[in-house]
Amino acid sequence: MNETFDRLIIRILFTIFICLALFIYKYAHVIFYPSGKKQLLKRIYPAENYIDTLHIFSRIIGVSIIFSTLEFNEYFGISISLVHFLTWSLIGFSLYLVSIYVSESIIFYNFEYKDEVLKKKNAAYGMVGFVNSICLALIVKKIFTEAENSLIILLIMWLFSMVLYGFSTKLYKYVSDLNFNSQMIQQNLGLGFSFGGYLLGVTVIITASFSHEHIDITSYLVQVILKVLLGALILPLFMLGIKFIFKVDEEGQDYKTIGHGVYSGSVFLAASFLTSIIVGQINFGTIYPFF
């Protein structure tokens, strides 16, 4: 009974510690995004500007996803475990904030947060930003898992994943009929669904490509590249298969409607999940026995 009570106390203390880490993240976010300082530090009224609420809470969800990777091991001692958690959580959301900054500089290079969110309340901007934040959190969580508490390997994987993700964001024009810049200016919500589905699909393939054993970091990264290239080859086949099997007729469609955005984003995301099976979930055994 005493042991159960002690464990409950430890869990409560750990909960308070996580809230403290979120408090630190709040002010770290201000450092990386000084333009949103007033919005983050003042009291939040969700009904006032739902796009800004979406923007802020996407990052809170993202940090929570990253925190879910970390573990508390009692056998190391409470103080050591807390220091370990705090250190890696600081590293985690630092990488996360830098990732958001870099990716948004690539995706929204023609747009400003103050104009699109605070002034125009652009729903397309808010949705793309929301999905982008979640995708980056999933990628950072994946590399945290694969790095196995090695800071050097973590940094290498993070840089590599950012190159893959950043490069992928520039390929959207080859898989969609929507022009990102013009549709963003027109605040077309269909673009948010389409580009959001695309980002989620890219994330599914990237995280699947990182899922394999690694002994040598060089050969590991080569395998990641090969899996990403394999995904790029298989993905169009699944997209064509989905359109053919379910008899999707694109003739005469207005590509600027929300319906088309939902359709294109959903097809890409579904095809990406199916592609991840081919990329990361087919395990070839030993064909010939060892003698």
CORLINSUL-V673659 format. One line per field, one symbol per residue. phi: phi as a letter, one per 30 degrees, with the letter a starting at -180 (. if undefined). psi: psi as a letter, one per 20 degrees, with the letter a starting at -180 (. if undefined). A space follows every 50 residues. Layout:
phi: ???
psi: ???
This chain:
phi: .ddddddddddddddddddddddddeddddddbddceddddddcceddbd ddddddddddddddddedddbccdddjddddddddddddddddddddddd eddddddcdcbcedddcdcdhddddddddddedddddddddddddddhic dddeddddddddddddddddceddcbdddeddddddhddededddddddd dededddddddadbccddddddddddddddddddeddddddddddchdcc didddcddeddddddddddddddddddddbbccddddcddc
psi: ghgggghggghghhghhghghhgghghhhhghmhhjghhhhrppnhignh ghggggihhggghhgghihqqoohiiqgggggggggghhgggighghhgg ggghhggkhjqqggghghghlohggggghghgggghghghgghgghhljo hghggghggghhgggghhhijhiiiqipoggghghilohhhggghghggg gggggghhhimrqpgphghghghgghhghghhhhghghghgghggjlpoj pjqoijqhghggghhggggghgghhhghgijoopaogpqq.
